[in-house]
Amino acid sequence: MVRNESTIDRTLRAVIGAALLIAWIAGWLSGALAVVLGIVGLVLVATAIVGFCPLYRVLGISTAPGPTRR
């Protein structure tokens, strides 16, 4: 996997993902929407940790600095 996320992108993903996970775990969200947002939060945190987004790869996007490798 080639890193395709910039530091700013990773930071935003981590913050937003953590907020969604906290809201889900704390019970501030309820119903099916809570589950969906909890999973989205988990995916955001995971991609922030590894620095790779599969959707970016499919779309040919990279926010990482430097030349992109495919």
DALINLIN-V224510 format. One line per field, one symbol per residue. ss: DSSP state (H for helix, E for strand, C for the rest). phi: phi as a letter, one per 20 degrees, with the letter a starting at -180 (. if undefined). A space follows every 10 residues. Layout:
ss=???
phi=???
This chain:
ss=CCCCCCHHHH HHHHHHHHHH HHHHHHCCCC CHHHHHHHHH HHHHHHHHHH CCCHHHHHHC CCCCCCCCCC
phi=.efccfffgf ffffffffff ffffffnfdc nffffffffg fffffffffe mcdffgffem dbdffnfedd
